[in-house]
Amino acid sequence: MDWDADDLKLADIFMPYASKKISEYHTTGKRFVHYTSAEAAASIIQTEKVWMRKSNLMNDFMEIEHGMECLREAYSDDKEHSFKNVIDGIFPKFQRKL
């Protein structure tokens, strides 16, 4: 999502902490991650399944849109160390299954 000058001003007023973090994101190139418990992470790794909750029960459904956009962007990268190549290195022929 691209923010214009008005969006940034409103964010500074109504969401100063988030605005600061967004600014840091743009200036440092750091990436966001989604957190989970160690138990949930272990379950995902062991079962190779991710359980999702209904988006209409979530506090912030935009998290889904943001996550999908991150995946689209990561998957469209064709560089040598791209998301696709890393995943294929872990799960051979993963790309061919899509």
Backbone bond lengths (Angstrom), bond angles and torsions (degrees), N, CA, C in turn:
res aa  C-N    CA-C-N  psi(-1)  N-CA   C-N-CA  omega(-1)  CA-C   N-CA-C  phi
1 M - - - 1.443 - - 1.520 109.08 -
2 D 1.285 116.78 128.98 1.461 121.80 177.20 1.523 109.25 -95.62
3 W 1.322 115.79 131.25 1.460 121.06 179.96 1.517 108.26 -103.38
4 D 1.333 115.67 135.01 1.455 118.94 174.92 1.533 108.74 -90.51
5 A 1.330 116.63 -179.59 1.469 121.63 -176.08 1.527 111.88 -59.52
6 D 1.337 117.37 -39.23 1.467 120.37 179.25 1.528 111.42 -65.57
7 D 1.331 116.36 -41.34 1.461 120.07 177.70 1.527 110.64 -59.75
8 L 1.325 115.77 -43.60 1.467 120.18 -179.11 1.525 111.98 -65.10
9 K 1.331 116.64 -39.45 1.467 120.07 177.82 1.526 110.63 -63.77
10 L 1.318 116.43 -45.02 1.473 119.90 178.57 1.522 111.22 -63.58
11 A 1.321 116.75 -39.46 1.462 119.99 178.06 1.529 110.60 -63.05
12 D 1.326 116.58 -41.18 1.472 120.31 177.95 1.527 111.22 -59.88
13 I 1.319 116.90 -35.97 1.468 121.36 -178.06 1.526 111.90 -78.88
14 F 1.335 116.39 -50.06 1.457 120.25 -171.29 1.531 114.66 -94.88
15 M 1.315 116.49 -20.33 1.466 119.99 -179.24 1.528 109.85 -138.66
16 P 1.315 118.65 64.29 1.467 119.85 -173.26 1.532 113.48 -60.40
17 Y 1.319 117.21 -38.97 1.471 119.39 -179.95 1.530 110.26 -66.08
18 A 1.331 116.56 -48.28 1.464 120.93 179.44 1.522 110.50 -62.78
19 S 1.317 116.55 -39.81 1.457 120.94 179.60 1.524 110.88 -61.02
20 K 1.315 115.54 -42.67 1.471 120.27 178.47 1.525 110.14 -62.73
21 K 1.327 117.49 -43.29 1.461 121.36 -179.44 1.529 111.42 -67.17
22 I 1.315 117.10 -37.55 1.464 121.00 177.30 1.526 109.60 -63.75
23 S 1.320 115.98 -43.21 1.460 120.75 178.43 1.530 110.63 -62.03
24 E 1.335 116.69 -43.89 1.466 120.70 177.59 1.518 110.80 -61.30
25 Y 1.320 116.00 -40.17 1.470 120.81 178.87 1.526 110.24 -58.87
26 H 1.325 117.04 -46.09 1.458 120.70 -177.55 1.521 112.47 -69.97
27 T 1.327 117.71 -33.00 1.465 119.45 -176.46 1.520 113.39 -87.27
28 T 1.334 118.63 -27.01 1.462 120.49 -176.47 1.517 113.68 -102.53
29 G 1.335 116.96 -20.27 1.462 119.73 -177.77 1.519 113.32 77.77
30 K 1.328 117.15 10.28 1.463 119.98 177.88 1.520 110.00 -64.14
31 R 1.317 116.10 159.04 1.456 121.01 -178.12 1.518 109.66 -114.36
32 F 1.320 114.80 156.28 1.451 120.67 177.25 1.522 109.70 -93.12
33 V 1.306 115.24 152.66 1.460 120.62 172.61 1.513 108.40 -131.93
34 H 1.299 115.39 157.01 1.460 119.91 175.89 1.512 107.54 -100.20
35 Y 1.301 117.26 133.91 1.454 120.97 -177.09 1.525 110.66 -92.07
36 T 1.330 114.41 155.47 1.453 121.69 174.03 1.515 106.86 -153.62
37 S 1.300 117.09 171.88 1.461 119.95 178.31 1.523 109.94 -79.08
38 A 1.328 116.94 160.40 1.465 121.08 177.26 1.521 109.97 -62.04
39 E 1.317 116.85 -37.59 1.464 121.24 179.18 1.534 111.01 -62.45
40 A 1.330 116.82 -45.47 1.461 120.46 179.13 1.520 110.81 -66.04
41 A 1.330 118.13 -40.90 1.468 121.51 179.00 1.529 110.36 -62.79
42 A 1.338 117.05 -43.50 1.469 120.76 178.63 1.525 110.43 -62.30
43 S 1.317 116.98 -41.01 1.465 121.09 178.77 1.524 111.09 -62.81
44 I 1.326 116.85 -42.29 1.463 120.89 178.71 1.524 110.21 -61.21
45 I 1.314 116.61 -43.93 1.471 121.26 -178.96 1.530 110.72 -67.12
46 Q 1.330 116.67 -45.47 1.470 120.72 -176.82 1.523 113.00 -69.47
47 T 1.313 117.44 -42.25 1.464 120.60 -175.41 1.517 113.27 -93.18
48 E 1.344 115.69 -12.94 1.455 122.11 -175.89 1.531 110.69 56.40
49 K 1.331 115.96 34.10 1.461 121.87 178.59 1.519 109.05 -131.97
50 V 1.327 115.11 144.17 1.459 121.43 175.14 1.514 107.27 -118.94
51 W 1.302 116.38 125.21 1.466 121.42 178.45 1.514 108.26 -94.49
52 M 1.297 115.89 130.52 1.452 120.87 179.97 1.522 109.13 -112.81
53 R 1.297 116.27 147.46 1.462 119.34 174.67 1.521 109.18 -93.99
54 K 1.291 115.97 162.88 1.465 119.58 178.98 1.526 109.07 -65.12
55 S 1.310 114.85 131.34 1.461 118.69 -176.93 1.521 112.27 -63.72
56 N 1.335 117.78 -27.40 1.467 118.43 179.64 1.529 112.04 -73.62
57 L 1.334 117.79 -7.70 1.464 121.20 175.51 1.528 112.41 -98.82
58 M 1.320 115.80 -5.06 1.461 119.71 -177.94 1.524 110.79 -82.37
59 N 1.326 115.09 150.91 1.456 119.96 176.04 1.519 110.99 -68.17
60 D 1.334 117.19 -35.45 1.457 121.50 -174.88 1.525 109.49 -135.01
61 F 1.325 117.26 92.64 1.454 121.11 -178.56 1.526 112.41 -67.89
62 M 1.340 117.39 -16.99 1.463 120.52 179.14 1.530 110.79 -64.13
63 E 1.322 116.85 -19.45 1.457 121.39 176.72 1.530 109.78 -58.64
64 I 1.313 116.66 -36.64 1.460 121.30 179.57 1.519 109.92 -67.22
65 E 1.323 116.83 -47.71 1.464 120.50 178.32 1.517 111.38 -59.34
66 H 1.321 116.21 -44.54 1.463 120.63 -179.61 1.525 110.26 -62.64
67 G 1.321 116.62 -45.06 1.464 120.66 179.51 1.516 112.77 -61.74
68 M 1.328 115.80 -42.47 1.462 119.78 178.70 1.524 110.77 -64.36
69 E 1.323 117.05 -40.71 1.462 120.34 178.58 1.528 110.84 -64.55
70 C 1.327 117.22 -39.85 1.470 120.43 177.23 1.527 110.52 -62.32
71 L 1.338 116.81 -43.03 1.460 120.02 178.58 1.525 111.67 -65.24
72 R 1.337 116.97 -42.91 1.463 120.22 177.97 1.529 110.93 -58.69
73 E 1.330 114.84 -46.46 1.465 119.71 -178.76 1.523 111.03 -64.81
74 A 1.329 116.52 -45.30 1.465 120.33 -179.76 1.522 110.84 -64.14
75 Y 1.312 117.14 -40.35 1.452 120.29 -177.02 1.527 112.58 -74.00
76 S 1.316 117.79 -22.62 1.463 120.39 -179.55 1.529 112.18 -83.83
77 D 1.321 117.80 -8.88 1.463 122.51 -179.52 1.535 109.31 -74.10
78 D 1.315 117.73 125.37 1.464 121.46 -178.41 1.525 113.16 -105.02
79 K 1.323 117.75 15.63 1.457 120.33 179.95 1.533 110.33 -69.73
80 E 1.318 115.98 164.96 1.466 121.16 -176.18 1.533 112.48 -57.23
81 H 1.314 117.32 -40.89 1.466 121.10 -178.06 1.523 110.69 -101.75
82 S 1.303 116.26 38.73 1.459 120.69 -177.24 1.522 111.19 -73.79
83 F 1.310 114.95 166.22 1.462 122.64 176.83 1.529 110.49 -53.88
84 K 1.339 116.92 -45.50 1.468 121.38 -179.27 1.522 110.95 -58.54
85 N 1.327 116.93 -46.07 1.463 120.44 -177.69 1.521 112.22 -69.31
86 V 1.317 116.57 -36.96 1.463 119.72 177.59 1.526 109.94 -64.94
87 I 1.328 116.61 -47.07 1.469 120.67 179.19 1.523 110.32 -62.68
88 D 1.333 117.48 -42.94 1.470 120.67 178.24 1.528 111.22 -62.42
89 G 1.332 116.81 -32.16 1.463 120.01 177.22 1.522 112.09 -66.79
90 I 1.318 115.99 -30.64 1.471 121.16 179.45 1.523 110.81 -87.28
91 F 1.329 115.72 -43.89 1.465 122.89 -179.05 1.530 108.01 -120.84
92 P 1.345 117.31 89.53 1.470 119.92 -176.83 1.533 112.71 -52.12
93 K 1.303 114.63 138.87 1.459 124.30 178.32 1.529 113.84 65.03
94 F 1.306 117.37 19.82 1.465 121.89 179.47 1.523 110.91 -56.76
95 Q 1.340 116.36 -44.13 1.460 120.30 -177.51 1.520 111.89 -60.27
96 R 1.301 117.60 -33.32 1.452 120.48 -177.71 1.525 111.75 -73.28
97 K 1.332 116.99 -16.42 1.460 120.77 -179.66 1.524 111.69 -82.69
98 L 1.324 117.08 -14.35 1.471 120.35 -176.93 1.496 112.35 -81.60
